[in-house]
Amino acid sequence: AQTVTQSQPEMSVQEAETVTLSCTYDTSENNYYLFWYKQPPSRQMILVIRQEAYKQQNATENRFSVNFQKAAKSFSLKISDSQLGDTAMYFCAFMMSPNSGYALNFGKGTSLLVTP
Amino acid sequence: EADIYQTPRYLVIGTGKKITLECSQTMGHDKMYWYQQDPGMELHLIHYSYGVNSTEKGDLSSESTVSRIRTEHFPLTLESARPSHTSQYLCASSGSIGQEEGYGYTFGSGTRLTVV
C-alpha cells in the first residue's frame, strides 16, 4: 500500500517570505499522480497543484511550485511571497491505483500559519 | 455552476439515531468518495464508487453504508449513530478526460457530525 508522509505538523512563515512544505511517499508503481491540497479553517478543500509522475518538469501554479524528485520519492511544495490567505492545512496526496478507484491517499497534513 | 454539495453542514444527534449525510454533484463525474476527517485533521477513505450501482469500502473500517443509484447522488447512512462516529465527513468526486485520470477532484464543504 502507498504511504504519504508529511514530517512537519506545523509551520509558520512571515508574510511575503517563502516557505517549503515537505512530503515523501512510498510506492512500487511507476505511473501515478501527486497533489497538494489546501484546507482553510472551516472551508472547502481545494486543489493547489498536481504533478504527473511521468513528467520530469516540476509543476507551477502562480506562487506555488513543487520540487518533484521521483527517485527519492519526494514531492515538496514551495509557496513564494506568502500571503495571509495562505494560512491553512496543506495535504500532500497520492492517487492510488485503478483497483482502488483512483482514490487519494493523504498525508497527515501540515498546518501553515502566515503571520503579518 | 458545477459543484458538489453536502448537507447538512452541521449535525448534532443523539446516540442510536439513524442519519443520512447527503452528497450531490452536478459535474457528471463517474467516481465519488467519502472521507472521514478526524479531529487531528487526518483523512481516511471510507467508501468510494466507480459509478452507478458500484460501491466499495475504503481503507478505514466504517459502520456506515453508501448507495449510488444515480450518478449525481452518493449518500452515506449510519444506521445507529454512536459518539465514536463524531467526525467531519468529506464527500468528493472526480471525472476523467478520455483515458486520462488524475484530474479535477472536487470536494464538498463537509458535514461536521457530533453524536451525543
Interface residues (C-beta under 8 A of the other chain):
Chain A: A1 Y33 F35 Y37 Q39 R43 Q44 M45 I46 L47 R50 E52 M89 F91 M95 P98 S100 G101 Y102 A103 L104 N105 F106 K108 G109 S111
Chain B: K31 Y33 Y35 G40 M41 E42 L43 L45 Y48 S49 Y50 E56 G58 D59 L90 A92 S94 E101 G102 Y103 G104 Y105 F107 G108 S109 G110
